[in-house]
Amino acid sequence: MKNINNSNLKDYNHFGDKLFHTIREKKSFLCFGLDPHLELIPKVFQTKYNINKKIYSKDNIKIVEKFSLTLIEACLDFVPVIKLQIAFFEQLGPEGLKILSRICKLIKNSSTLCIIDAKRGDIGSTNRAYANTFFDQSCPYPCDALTVNPWLGLDTIEVFLEKTKNKKGLFILVHTSNPGSHDIQEKKINNNKKVYEDLANNLKPMIERFKGKSGLSSIGIVAGATYKEQLIKLRKTLSSAPFLIPGFGAQGGTVSDAQFGLKKDKDHENFYNCGLINSSRNLCFPDRANKCKTIQDWKKVIQENLISINLKLKET
C-alpha cells in the first residue's frame, strides 16, 4: 500500500478536494468505522484488565484505549478515512474523551482523514460551541469532517459553515440506514415529495456553493446502503455531494447497493470516487480475529481482512 506524504494533502485547503484526492491516491473508498463495542472486544485485549459491567470503569477505559489505538495503528495505511463514533468514548467519561483526543491527533499526523460521527444539531449559538469543539484550531478533537443533524433548520448548518469555510467538511443526515428511518424521512408532504427528498432539494444550493476544483463539495450527506432506491434518487439530485454510506455489511446493505451512492472517477473510469462506503463491525471484529492468541497475530488478521474487503469493493 502506497503511503502518502501528509504534506501533499495539506496542499488542498478544500475538504471536498482533499477527500477526492485521498480516495484516488489510496485507491480505496472504504471508510473504517471505529465503534469500540465493549462486549465485542476480543479476549486478547483482556489479559491485564477484564470487561466490567459498570461501563464507566478503569478496566473498560484501559481496554478501549489499547484496542482503539492498536486498531488505528493497524489500519491507517489502508483506508482514506476513519470515522470515530463519539458515543463509545463519551460513555467512558473524561478519560474516554482523552482517548478520542489522542486518536484524533494520531490520525491528523497521518495521510488518512478523520470524520467524527457526533450527529450534532441544535440552535445557532449551541452549534457554534459544537463547531468550536471540533473545528477550532486549538480544539481537543481535531477532525476533517463532522456528521450533523439538520432537523432544526438549515440556518443551524450555516453556523458550522461560518467556522469551517471550505477547509472542513460536513455530512448531513438525509436518509439513514436504520429500519425506523422511514417513520419520518419517508413521510409524504404537501408537494407529494417525501421528507428526505425535500431536504435534499433544500440542501442542493448550499452544497453547490461549497463545490471545489475537483467538482466535489465540502458538504456531503449521510445516505444508507440499506435503501437502494432512495440512494439512487439522492445521487441524481446531489451530484456534487460526497456521500457517507453506512449500512454495508452487518446492517444488510450490499456492495452493489452501496455503490449507487458513488460516482465513477472522471479520470479513472474503472474506479469509484465521490463517496465513502462505511464498515464498522466487519472491520473491527472479524470472526477470525477473535481466535488470535497475540496482538501481533490479531493485527495481521485485521489487515488481511481489510485488504480483502477493499478488493471486494473495487471488484464489484
C-alpha positions in Angstrom: 0.0 0.0 0.0 1.4 3.4 -1.0 1.9 5.6 2.0 1.1 9.2 1.1 3.1 12.1 2.4 0.7 14.1 4.6 2.2 17.4 3.4 0.7 16.7 0.0 -2.8 16.5 1.4 -2.3 19.8 3.2 -1.9 21.5 -0.2 -5.7 21.0 -0.5 -7.4 23.7 1.6 -10.9 22.5 0.5 -12.3 19.4 2.2 -14.1 18.1 -0.9 -10.9 18.3 -3.0 -8.8 16.7 -0.2 -11.3 13.8 0.1 -11.4 13.3 -3.6 -7.7 13.1 -4.0 -7.2 11.0 -0.8 -9.6 8.4 -2.2 -7.8 8.4 -5.5 -4.3 8.2 -4.1 -5.2 5.4 -1.6 -7.2 3.6 -4.3 -10.0 3.0 -1.8 -13.4 4.4 -1.0 -13.7 2.4 2.2 -14.4 4.3 5.4 -13.2 2.5 8.5 -15.8 3.0 11.3 -14.2 2.7 14.7 -17.0 1.6 17.0 -15.3 0.0 20.1 -18.2 -2.0 21.4 -17.1 -3.2 24.8 -18.9 -6.6 24.6 -17.2 -7.4 21.2 -13.6 -6.6 22.1 -11.6 -9.9 21.9 -10.0 -11.7 24.8 -6.5 -10.9 23.6 -7.1 -7.3 24.9 -8.3 -8.6 28.3 -5.1 -10.2 29.7 -4.5 -7.4 32.2 -8.0 -5.9 32.6 -11.4 -7.5 32.3 -14.6 -6.0 30.8 -16.6 -4.6 33.7 -20.4 -4.5 33.8 -20.1 -0.9 35.1 -19.4 0.9 31.9 -17.5 3.8 33.4 -14.7 1.8 35.0 -10.9 1.8 34.9 -10.8 -1.7 33.3 -13.1 -0.7 30.4 -11.2 2.6 29.8 -7.9 0.7 29.6 -9.3 -2.0 27.3 -10.9 0.5 24.9 -7.7 2.6 24.8 -5.5 -0.4 23.9 -8.0 -1.8 21.4 -8.6 1.5 19.7 -5.0 2.6 19.4 -3.9 -0.8 18.2 -6.7 -0.8 15.6 -5.8 2.6 14.3 -2.2 1.7 14.0 -3.2 -1.4 12.0 -5.4 0.3 9.5 -4.0 3.8 8.9 -2.2 2.9 5.7 -5.0 1.1 4.1 -8.0 3.4 4.1 -8.6 7.1 3.1 -10.9 7.9 6.0 -11.5 6.7 9.6 -14.9 7.5 11.2 -14.9 7.7 15.0 -18.3 7.2 16.7 -18.1 9.6 19.6 -20.7 7.8 21.8 -18.4 4.9 22.5 -15.9 7.3 24.0 -18.3 9.6 25.8 -19.7 6.7 27.8 -16.3 6.3 29.4 -16.4 9.8 30.8 -13.5 12.3 30.6 -10.9 9.5 30.3 -12.8 8.2 27.2 -12.7 11.7 25.6 -9.0 11.8 26.3 -8.7 8.6 24.3 -10.7 10.2 21.5 -8.5 13.3 21.5 -5.4 11.1 21.3 -6.8 9.1 18.3 -7.8 12.3 16.5 -4.3 13.7 16.9 -2.8 10.4 15.7 -4.9 10.5 12.5 -4.2 14.1 12.0 -0.5 13.3 11.6 -1.1 10.6 9.0 -2.3 10.5 5.4 -5.8 9.5 6.5 -8.7 11.8 7.0 -10.9 11.8 10.2 -14.6 12.0 10.5 -16.2 12.4 13.9 -19.6 10.8 13.9 -21.3 13.0 16.5 -24.6 13.9 14.7 -24.6 17.3 16.4 -27.6 19.7 15.8 -29.0 22.5 17.8 -29.9 26.2 17.7 -27.3 28.5 16.3 -25.5 29.6 19.4 -25.2 26.0 20.6 -24.0 24.8 17.2 -21.3 27.5 17.4 -20.0 25.8 20.5 -20.1 22.4 18.8 -18.2 23.9 15.8 -15.5 25.2 18.2 -15.3 21.8 19.8 -14.4 20.0 16.6 -13.1 22.7 14.2 -11.3 25.4 16.1 -7.5 25.5 15.6 -7.0 24.7 19.3 -9.8 22.1 19.6 -9.2 18.9 21.6 -10.7 16.7 18.9 -9.2 17.8 15.6 -11.0 16.2 12.6 -11.6 16.8 8.9 -15.4 16.4 9.0 -18.3 16.0 11.3 -21.8 14.4 10.9 -24.6 16.9 11.7 -28.3 16.7 12.2 -30.3 19.2 10.0 -33.7 18.9 11.6 -33.6 22.2 13.5 -33.3 24.1 10.2 -30.7 25.0 7.5 -29.8 28.2 9.4 -28.2 26.0 12.1 -26.0 24.4 9.5 -24.8 27.8 8.3 -23.3 28.3 11.8 -20.9 25.3 11.1 -20.1 26.7 7.7 -19.1 30.1 9.2 -16.5 28.2 11.2 -15.3 25.7 8.6 -15.4 27.8 5.4 -14.3 25.1 2.9 -11.4 23.7 4.9 -13.6 21.2 6.9 -16.5 19.0 5.8 -20.0 18.3 7.0 -22.0 15.1 6.4 -25.7 15.9 6.9 -28.2 13.2 7.9 -30.6 12.9 4.9 -31.7 9.2 4.8 -30.2 7.0 7.4 -29.7 3.2 7.3 -31.8 2.2 10.3 -35.2 0.5 9.8 -37.1 3.3 11.6 -35.8 5.9 9.3 -39.0 5.7 7.2 -41.0 6.9 10.2 -40.1 10.5 9.4 -37.8 10.5 6.4 -40.2 8.7 4.1 -43.3 10.7 5.1 -45.0 12.5 2.2 -45.5 16.2 2.4 -47.6 18.8 0.6 -45.8 18.7 -2.7 -46.1 14.8 -2.7 -42.4 14.5 -2.2 -41.0 12.6 0.7 -39.4 14.5 3.6 -35.8 13.2 2.7 -36.3 14.3 -0.9 -37.5 17.8 0.1 -34.5 18.1 2.5 -32.1 17.1 -0.4 -33.6 19.8 -2.7 -33.2 22.4 0.0 -29.6 21.4 0.6 -28.6 21.4 -3.0 -27.9 25.2 -3.4 -25.7 25.1 -0.2 -23.9 22.0 -1.5 -23.2 23.7 -4.8 -22.0 26.8 -3.1 -19.2 24.9 -1.5 -18.0 22.9 -4.5 -14.2 22.6 -5.1 -12.0 22.3 -8.1 -12.5 18.5 -8.2 -16.2 19.0 -8.6 -16.8 17.7 -5.1 -18.4 19.8 -2.4 -17.2 20.2 1.2 -20.8 19.5 2.2 -21.9 15.8 2.0 -24.8 13.7 3.1 -25.4 10.5 5.0 -27.4 8.1 3.0 -27.8 4.4 3.9 -26.9 1.5 1.7 -30.0 -0.3 3.1 -32.3 1.9 1.0 -31.1 1.5 -2.6 -33.9 3.3 -4.5 -33.5 6.3 -2.2 -29.8 6.3 -2.6 -30.2 6.4 -6.4 -32.6 9.3 -6.2 -30.3 11.2 -3.8 -27.3 10.8 -6.0 -29.2 12.1 -9.0 -30.3 15.2 -7.0 -27.0 15.9 -5.3 -24.4 15.1 -7.9 -21.7 17.3 -6.2 -22.1 16.0 -2.7 -19.7 13.4 -1.2 -21.8 10.6 0.2 -21.1 8.8 3.5 -22.8 5.4 3.1 -23.5 3.4 6.2 -25.4 0.1 6.4 -22.9 -2.0 4.4 -22.2 -5.4 5.9 -23.7 -6.1 9.4 -26.8 -4.0 8.7 -27.6 -5.8 5.5 -26.6 -3.4 2.7 -24.7 -5.0 -0.2 -21.7 -3.6 -2.1 -23.6 -3.2 -5.3 -26.4 -1.3 -3.5 -23.9 1.0 -1.7 -22.1 1.8 -5.0 -25.1 3.6 -6.3 -24.1 6.4 -3.9 -20.7 6.7 -5.5 -19.6 8.1 -8.9 -17.1 7.0 -11.4 -13.8 8.9 -11.1 -13.7 11.3 -14.0 -10.0 10.4 -14.8 -10.2 6.7 -13.9 -13.3 5.1 -15.5 -12.8 1.8 -13.6 -12.7 3.3 -10.2 -15.4 4.9 -8.0 -15.0 8.2 -6.1 -17.0 11.0 -4.6 -18.2 9.0 -1.6 -17.3 6.5 1.2 -18.8 3.1 2.0 -18.6 2.8 5.7 -18.0 -0.5 7.5 -17.6 -0.9 11.3 -18.2 -4.3 12.8 -17.0 -6.2 9.8 -13.6 -4.4 10.1 -13.3 -4.0 13.8 -14.5 -7.5 14.8 -13.9 -10.1 12.1 -14.7 -13.6 13.4 -11.2 -14.9 12.7 -9.6 -12.2 14.9 -11.4 -13.5 18.0 -9.3 -16.6 17.9 -5.9 -14.9 18.0 -3.7 -15.5 20.9 -1.4 -12.5 20.5 -2.0 -8.9 19.5 0.5 -9.2 16.7 -1.5 -12.1 15.2 -4.7 -10.1 15.7 -3.2 -7.1 13.8 -2.3 -9.4 10.9 -5.8 -10.8 10.7 -7.3 -7.2 10.8 -5.0 -6.1 8.0 -5.7 -9.2 5.9 -9.5 -8.7 6.3 -9.2 -5.0 5.5 -7.3 -5.7 2.3 -9.8 -8.4 1.4 -12.8 -6.1 1.8 -11.0 -3.3 -0.1 -10.6 -5.7 -3.0 -14.2 -6.9 -2.8 -15.4 -3.3 -3.0 -13.2 -2.5 -6.0 -14.0 -5.7 -7.9 -17.8 -5.5 -7.6 
